Amino acid sequence: MHKSNGEIYAHEQDGYPDDPDKRTVKGNEHVNQARRFAKYWVARECGYDTLDWQRNPDRITAAALAIAPVTSAAAEEYFGDFAQQFAHIHGDAEPAVSVPDEIRPADVVYQKDVYVGIDEPALESLTGDLLETDEVIAALGRAIDPTETRPDGTVLSDVLADVTGIDETDVPRLHDGLLIEDVSDLHVHWDDAAGQYHTQWGEQPAIDREPNARIEIFEFDPDSLDDLTRQITRHLLCQVRDCYLRMGIAPPEPFRLLGPGHHDAGTWYEHYDFYDRYHDPTAEISTWYEEYTPDDAYGVLSTRSAMSEP
């Protein structure tokens, strides 16, 4: 429905009651999926600023591609506080960040915002290049494969160099985190016994724009900094998966991965049986929602998403 000036203010449908209180949880989620897909479609097709930065699959993909090729030295610079905190939990290292004594380590989500130094036109090309280039898909798969001793960043670096316009002689510098402009300090997120969520925010870098992605991981015991980087990359690709699934459509093939992505999406997958357990690496998946996915659903988003309050 629209007003006389053409502004859309409502959508008519007869599939669910208009009153949310009269819908089932599943019915409300289907309505929310439609809303999320509408925001994505308007952003992609019209360039309107309708997507939250944490739900923009292109921005998150850019962060994953920037992180995947980095060396151990670059991983130490950007993600060493993760490694130190996890070493504190599993050993005798000093903590990187304080956590309330009453909170169990397993209940804490450690977060970090990632700012990628890619300008807007290059950012808008990344997902298209990823989906259309078999070598990139294969290289990204190797970058998150635990059987690999090192993330294979060669092909990724070449593609990133092409997209960003970096001279060929600078390609090796991509392994040193050239595309990572900066990261925040650790944020600590937990819920208490009453189910209330709390977040202890770390310091943000002096960058006057929204991050590309927010890492949200539980503690684990990585074998090395390379392993930590690999797991962070996979986690971000799972976040991209969640962006599409929460719109009620299938993720593109490279993002049909199992494992923890967005923390809130994992909560839904855990508690509601109308979603499969996509956050569980051992789950058997019954559907990727291909039947609900338009043929032209995947495209490059031409938007600079609005900053959300943390």
Order of alpha helices (4+ residues) and beta strands (2+ residues): alpha-alpha-alpha-beta-alpha-alpha-alpha-beta-beta-beta-beta-alpha-alpha
